[in-house]
Amino acid sequence: MNSNQRALDFALDTKWNDLPKTVQHQGKRALLDNLGVLIAGGITPASRIIHAFVEDQMVANSPTEACTVVSTGKTVSAVGAALANGIAANALDMDDGYNAAKGHPGAALLPVLLASAELATGVNGRDFLAALVVGYELAIRAAMIRHATYTTYHSTGSWGAIGGAAAGGKLLDLDCGQLRCAMGIAEYFAPIAPMMKGIEVVAMTKDSISWGAMVAMSSILLASKGFTGIDPIFADGPGPELTKGLGRDWFILELYHKPYACCFWVQPPIAGALALIKDHDLTPEQITRIRVHSFREATRLSCAVPRDTEEAQYNLAYGLACAVRKGKVGPSEVTPPAISDPQTLAFMAKVEPVEDQEIQKGYPAKRQARVEITTTDGRVLDSGVVDARWGVSADRPTDQDLIEKFQMVTGPVLGQTRAQALQDMIWNLEREPRAARLVDLATAKGL
């Protein structure tokens, strides 16, 4: 069978009740984690700029075409909602990821699914969850194909758009030909964004997730009106081999999650430093230097004083300084005024990145670091090679871990009562007759 047809059949034929129980449960975990982060992401300056932009430039033509910007409760076009919610989904850099994809599938998929659930009629919770799983499986494979066939390290939007088109197209009941075109249009028009340029000069463009979500939503709507697209990516490079495992090899089960609001590359050093501090009962004042041995890409993260939220997140020294001084790196730590805290900024000067060739050999399958802390009494403490917390199979977060994270990020935005109601709905979403109630509870419409 043609590998594109295999991908299309998987997208169209997958039903919630056919999924393994472990995959069903992981789909709910992924939804809980990413929706919570999306809700919290609306507090950032980048989100506020996009909110104003879509309200001005992407007005819905009619009530039936209106979709919700989760952070404000205001309605715009479906394309505008996907863009705005896409910014929020990745704004705090706490969204999930997949190592071999070198990016963040959940944040790319969810904005498209939320808008599609509002546009469609009769979409229930089972439909939504099945489309979410389909999106993960195809987005991750698209990422692996993209990176195998192009030399540039492309950001999430470049392949997330393809998975988003598949997931949203499934919800909106596109037929096989339309869905093929939607994925092809998304591949062709997706942002081919060079990720390392966004590391070297950090900006609100970040991982191009918002633009990928906007392209995915646009591609679905174009295909539904007869606009044609290229053959999708699944016939390229390793695509034929990767698609053979659809419905059998569930990549969604190998997601990593993030306890801290910063680039995942910063999180192994945080794990190593905090372990040394705990084991040796250190205070920040007893530390004179922290040397971070890591893979090349991580050592290219900035160590300069951050000027905004994005620079704080893509910053090796700032994330580590926050973790050491405050024991946490959450939404409040990477937004003003916290990013100007003088004690944290002073501590950053103690951080020194070192490229490590042995650790480099494991990248991208492994994102690891080794931390050396020099103390005021002359000791040099070595963490050994460590992984990020929640970053490997042996240390996946429990359901309770993800619940606590969800409550931490959503409580200040929604209030505890509404956050609890949304949490309960997600764990029981397969029983929900109207999937768009997720949006109702996540925004001001749920009050």
Order of alpha helices (4+ residues) and beta strands (2+ residues): alpha-alpha-alpha-beta-beta-alpha-alpha-alpha-alpha-alpha-alpha-alpha-alpha-alpha-beta-alpha-alpha-alpha-alpha-beta-alpha-beta-beta-alpha-alpha-alpha
